[in-house]
Amino acid sequence: MQNILFPVNFKFKISTFANDFIASDANDDTIAYVRQKMFKFKEDIQIYSDESRSQENYRIRADRWLDFSAAYAFFDANGNEFGKVVRKGWRSLWKANYEIINEHQEHQFSISEENGWVKVMDALFAEIPILGIFTGYLFNPSYMVTDLSGEPIVRLTKKPSFFGRKFELVKIGMLKTEDSEKIMLGLMMMILLERRRG
């Protein structure tokens, strides 16, 4: 996942029992097929080159079975760990906050939800009978990735859709080629967790 053509679109599939989605670039070419097996105590995410699942490029594994403040490590195709994403516990109850850690166990990037009220309104509206199915069209959170100096790099936004299926990732700052994998994997893991939380 280097030399990516932005914007990148994440589209969840609703026809499978797994929690999975396709990431495609600006040319609508598939750059990753992300698959999360359901009913596992510890998160174990496979990232394939495409839907055929013939080539696994990355894997993300949780360090504990409870996801509250768990760390999710990134592994390449050879099983080498090269970073992780960590959810920031209590701070994430109001607004989602995550840190992307590099291979030297150093905080490198932050992911922050831009408006916590969107999630609150989404959850409240979803409880209204019948009208709740339209919540995916009304409340659409966005998440910003910044470097240690606070400079924005990319923004991930949920797009209006039934069941919260579609997300768009746009580049708004400088993104180094060597950092693109960690940022993409961090956002992929984050969106699986946040989508499950509502």
N, C-alpha and C positions, 0 to 999 in steps of 0.2 A: 504494500500500500504506500508506494512512494510515487512522486511525480503525479499527484492526483489532479484531475481536472475538476475544478469547482464550478457550480455547486454540486454537492453530493446529496443524493436522496436516499433515505431509509424508508422502506415500505414493508410493514409487517404482513405476514401471511395469516389468514384466518381460517384456512382449510386444513390445518394440521394440528395434532395434539401437542407438538413441541412449540415453544415460544421462539419463533424464528423470523428473520427478516433479510431482505436483500438490500445491499448498498450498491448504488449505481452512480456513475459520474455524469458530467455534463453532456456527454455523448450517448447517455443511456446504456453504457457498457457496464456489466456487472464487475465490481471490484472486490466484492466479498459476499459470502452467504453465511450468515451468523445463526447458529443453532444452539438453543438452550434446552436440554432435556428437562422435562417436567418431573416433579415428585422426587427430586434428589435432595438429600440433607445438606450437601455442600455444592455450591454453584460450580458447574463444570461446563464451560462454553467452548464450542468448537467454531473456528472461523475458516471456512473453505474458500477456494478460489471462485467457485460458482455452485449452482444448485445440484450439479451432478455428484457433489461431495467426493470426487475422486482424489482431490488434493487438499489436505489440511495444511494451512499455512501458519496458523496460530492457535493457541489455547489459552483460556483464562480460567484460573482456579482460585476459589476462596480459601482463606487460611483457617476458617472456622465455619461451623454449620449455622450459626446465627449471623445474619447480615448486618446487625447493628454495629457500626464501626469496624466491620470486617475489612480486610485488605484483599484485593483481587489481583493476583500476580499474572503477568503476561509471559507466555512462553513461545519461542519460535518453533519452527517445524522440527528442529533437532532436540527440543526439550530444554533449551537454555532460557533461563529467566532474564528478562532485560528491562523490567520495570513493573509498576503496579499502580492501581488506583485505590484510594482509601476514602471511604465515606466518613464525614466529620460528625459523627454521633449526634449530640443534642442540637447542634447548630442546624442539622438537616431536618429537624422536625418542622421548622417554619419555612425555610428556604433550603433547597438542595445545595449542599456544599461538599465538594470532593477535592482531593489533592492527587495529582499525578506525580509519582515518585520515579526517579530514574534508576539505572542499573547500579548506581553507587549509594542507593538508599537515601537520596537527597530530594527534597521537595523541589519540583521543577516548574509545574504549572498548576493553576487552580481552575476548577469548574464551579460556577455559581449560577443559581437560578436568578433571573433578573427581577422577577416580581412574585413574591410569595402569595399575594392575594389571589392570583390566578388559580393556584392550586386549591386554595380554600373555597373559592366560588365553584370551581369544577366539582369538588367533592360534595358540596351542598346541593348543587343543581342535579347531580347524578342521583340523588335520593328521591327526586320528584317522579312519581309514576308517569310513565309514557314519555313525558318531556325529557327525562333523564337520558334517553338514548341519543338526544341531539347535543349533548354536552361537548362532544368532539368538534362540533362546529362553532361553539361559542367561546370556549376558554382554551387558549393555546399558549402554554408556557414556553419561554425561551431560556437558553443557557449560554453563558459566555465563558470561553476559555481565555485566561490571561496568563502572562508570564509573571515572574517574581516582582517585576517593577510595576505591575498592574496594567501593562499594555495589552489591549485586546488582540486576539489572534484569529479565532473563529467563533461563530455563533450558530447554535443548533436551535431550531424552532419547530414546534409541532404545527403541522399544517391542518387546516379544517378538513376533517374526514370522520366517517363513522368509525367507532371503536378505537379512535386515536391511532390510526394505522400509519400515518405518513409524517415524516420529519425531513427538514431540509438543513443542510450544513453549508454555510457560506464562509469564505475566507475574507477577513476584514483587516488583517495585519500581516506581518512577516511570519512565514511558516518555513522553518528549515526542513530540508528533506529528511535529515536524520531524526527529526522529532515527530514527523507525521504519523509514524506507526503507533507511538505511545499515545498521542492525542486521539487518533481514531479509535484505538482499542479502549481507551479510557471512556470516551463518549458512548461507545457501543455497550459497555458494561453498565454505565450510568443509566442509559435509556431503558435497558432491560429492568433495572431496579426501580426506576421512577415510574415507569409505565405500570408496573405491578402495584405500586403504592397508590396509583390513581392520579 
